[in-house]
Amino acid sequence: MTTAAPEALAAAQAALRLCATQALPSPCLLLVPTPIGNLADIGLRALALLARCDRVAAEDTRMAQRLLQAYGLHKPLLRADRHREQAAAEALLRHLAAGERVAFVSDAGTPGINDPGAALVRAAREAGHTVMPLPGPSAVTTALSASGFALDSGYSFVGYVPSSAQQRDVFWRAQLDAPRAVVCFETPHRIEASLRALQQAAREAPPRVLLAKELSKQFENLVEGTPQQLLDWLAADAQRAHGEFVLVLQPAAAAAPELAQARRWLLRLARELPASRAAAVVAELFDADRKALYAWLLEQPRAAR
């Protein structure tokens, strides 16, 4: 054994001492990101402020208890899941009015990012209380960092892929026309259907897709390819379809923003004009191929027009 372990311990203790000197208003609402899989990913500042808070509001109190116990912390818990967030906000305001520092944690990742938290933040702000967000783990940014995609023009996080087949079709067609990278979540029981829908929607120009499975967990996998290549990868081992998935895609439109804009105008005009006339108008405005625009429009489901 080298001295790496003692040095790491000393560094952690120094970081916690620095955190202890941070001013912490009373009352305040702390937004504390939690690990998305590996408990060791908790931030030192997050631990320090969890230790200093008076109470922890949690999306799932059992998950929060597990996290706190892993680090020897013991705090009163307040349930604040999506189904009772409004009631939790009322309870939160009572605790803040009593001068408490309340930390909110979702099951995993950063509160409010596809997780509960927004109602608590609004209630605290409207009541004039301090809201203090901490940076930390997020499946969105973790997957993006490993994508290798150009992100100079930003990215869009669009939550979960819709569950119904028709909504999925409309969803993927919209994302394929996006002018920037797109990040979304998918469940294990829908991942194959979702990739098949994406493959069908993008049959002419398949996008680059990163499939991130079980990020930061024991069976983490990062696989890049076309939708068909990812379907083949899943089919090669039944266990691969188990877990939590993040999909990052870089649509062809991200490299051709004018085409994406032309198609958005085409969909809008097609609500007012015959398809052929709408294609002609847009082709003239954007100096684009009328026949290609017309053919693309006819392929779109009526729900998208």
N, C-alpha and C positions, 0 to 999 in steps of 0.2 A: 504493500500500500504506500502511495506517495502522500505528500502533505496536501494534496488537492482537496480532500474532504474537510480538514480543519480550516483551510483557507476559504473554502466555499461557505462554511458555517460562520466564519468571522465576517465575511462580506455580507451575508444575510443579516446578521445581527447589526452591522453598521447601517444597512439600509433601513431596518426597522427603527433604529434610533433616530434616523433622519425623519422617518414618517411620524414619529412620536412628537416631533417639534412643530408639525404643521398645525396651523390654527384650524380649529373645528368648531364652527358656529353652533350655538345651542338656542333654539332647536334647528334641525336641518334634516333633509331627506338625502341620503347617500344612495347613488345608483352604482351597485357593485357588480362588475362582470365576474362570472364564474367559469371554471373550465368547461370546455365542450366535450371532454372525454377523459383526459388525463388530469387527475387531481393535483398533480405537481405543477400544472400551468397556472395556478392561482397567483396573482401578483402580490408582491411583498406589501405594497401600499394597501391593497384590498384586505389582506390579513390584518394589517395594523388598524385599519378603520373598522373592520368587523370587531376587533377586540375592544375598540373604544366606544362603539355605538351602544345604545341602551336596549335596542330591540331590533329584531330582523323580521321584515315582512318578506314572504316567500311565495312564489308561484306554487311550489309543492313543499310543504313543511318537512316531509320525510327526506327529500333530497337535500334541503338546507341543513337539516340535523346531521345528515351523514357528512356533509362538508365540514360543518363546524366541529364535529367530534374528531374528524381526521386531524385537525390542528389544535385539539384540546381547548376549544372555545365552547362556552355555554351561554346562550342568550334566550330570552323569551321570544317566542315565535308568533307571528301574525299571518294567517292564511290570506293570500291575495292572488288567487288564480283568475283566469280570464272570465269565469262564470260569476265570480263575486267581487270583481275588481271595484265596482262602485261602492259596495258595502265596505270593502276594505279601505277605500279612500276616506270614507266617513270615520272609520276607526283610526286611520292614520292621522287625520286632522286632530282628533282628540289627544293622541299621544304627543303630537307636535305642539299643541296648545299647552300641554303640561311641561314643555321645555325639553322633550326627549330628542335624541339623535336616533333616527330610524334608518336602517339600511334596507334597501330592497334588492333581492336577488331572484332572477328567474331560474328555471331548471338548468340552463346551460347557456353560456355566452353573455352578450351585453343586453341588459334590460331594454325593452321597447323595440328591439330589432326583431320583428316577427314573433315577439313575445309580449306578455302583459307588461304594464309599466306606465303607459301613456296617461291613463286616468289618474294614477297616483301623482304623476308629475304635474298635471294640470291642476289638480286639487291643491297641491302644496303651493304652486306658484300663485294661484288666484287668492290664496289665503295669506300671501305675503311672506312665505317661508323660503329659506335658502334651499336650493337644489344643487347638489354637488355630484357631477358625473365623474366616474373614474374610467380611464381607458383600459382595455383588456381584451380577452378572447372573443372572437367572432368567427363563425364558420364562413361567413361571406368573405371577409378579407383574407382569411387563411387560404381558402380555395383560390382566390384571385392571385395571391402572391405566388402560387405554384403553377399558374396557368401558362405563363410565358407569353400571354397575349398583350398586344399594345393597348395601353390604358391611358394614353395621352389625352384622349377625348372623354375620359371618364368611363363610368359603367352604370348599369341599371340593375338594382336588386328588385325582383318582382315577386318574391315570396314563393309560395307553393304552386306548382303546376295544377290547374283545375282538375277536378276529379271526373267530370263527365266527358265522354268521348267528343261530343260536339264542341264543348268549351275548350278542350285541349287543342283541337284542330285550329280554332280561331286564335287561341293563345300563341301557338307556335308560329303561325303565319305572321302574327304581329311582331313577335320577337325576331324573326328572320329579316324583317325590314328595319330593325333597330339600327341607329347610326353608331352604336357603341356596344361594348361587351355586355352580356346579360348574365346575371347570376340568379339561380332559382333553386328551390329545395324540392325533393321528391321522396315519396315513401317507398319502402321495399316492395309492397304489393302492387305498386303502380309503375315502377321504374321501367319495366319492359314495354308496357303499353305506351308509356310516355315517349320512349325512344322510337318506337314504331311510328307514332304520330309525327314526331319530328322528322323521321326519315321520309315519310310520305309527303310532308309539307315542303321538304327541301330536296326533292328528288333530282332537280336540275342542277343545283349547286349546293351540295352538302356542306354545312359549316364545320369548322374545327370545334370540337367539344372536349372539355375536360370533365371526366366523371371522377368525383372525389368521394370515396366511400369510407365511412367510419373515421373521419378526421381526428387525429391525435389518439386514437384508440389502438388496441392490440392488433386488430386486423385491418388497419388503414391501407387503402389502395388508391393510387392516383393513376388513371388510365386516360390517354388522349387518343382520339380518333374520330372517324365519321360516326354518325348514328348506327350504321350497319356494323361497323367494326366493334363498337361498344356492345351491341346486341350479341355479336359472336363471342365476345369476351365473357359476357354474363352466361351465355348458353354452355360454355365450356365447363362450368362448375356450378352446380345448383346452389352452393353456399354463397356464391358471389352476389346473389340477389338479396341477401339478408343484410340488414343494417340501415344506416341513415345516409342519404345521398345529397350531394351538392353538385349541380351541373353548371358549368361555365361555358358559354359559347360565344364565339366571335363571328357574327353574321357577315356574309359577303357585303351587306349594305354598310358595314362599318368602314369598309375600304372604299365605298362608293356612295357617299352621303347624298349626292344629287339624285341618284336613282331612287334611294329610299324616300326622299322628299317628293319625287315625281309620283311614286306609287301611293303615297299618302294623299296627295291631291287627286289622284285618279279615283281612289276609293270614295273620296268626298264628292267629286263631281258626278260619279256614277249613280249617286242617289237622286240627282236632278236631271241627268241627261241619259240618252241611250248609250250603251257601252261603247259603240263605235265612235260616236260623237265625243264622248268624254276622253277616249284615247287620243283622238285627233287633236283636241284642245291641249291636252297635257304634252303631247309630243311636240307641238309647236312652241309651247312655253319653255320646255326644257331641252329642246333640240334633241329629242330622243326618238327611238325607233317606234313608230306608231303600231306596227304589226306586233312587235314584242310586247308592248304595253297592253294591247287589246287581248292577246293570247293569255297574258298573265292575269288580267282582270277576269276573264271567263273561268279561270281555274279557282278563283276565290269562292268560298262558300257564301251563300246569300247573307248569312249572319254577319259576315265581315264587311258587306257593302253598305 
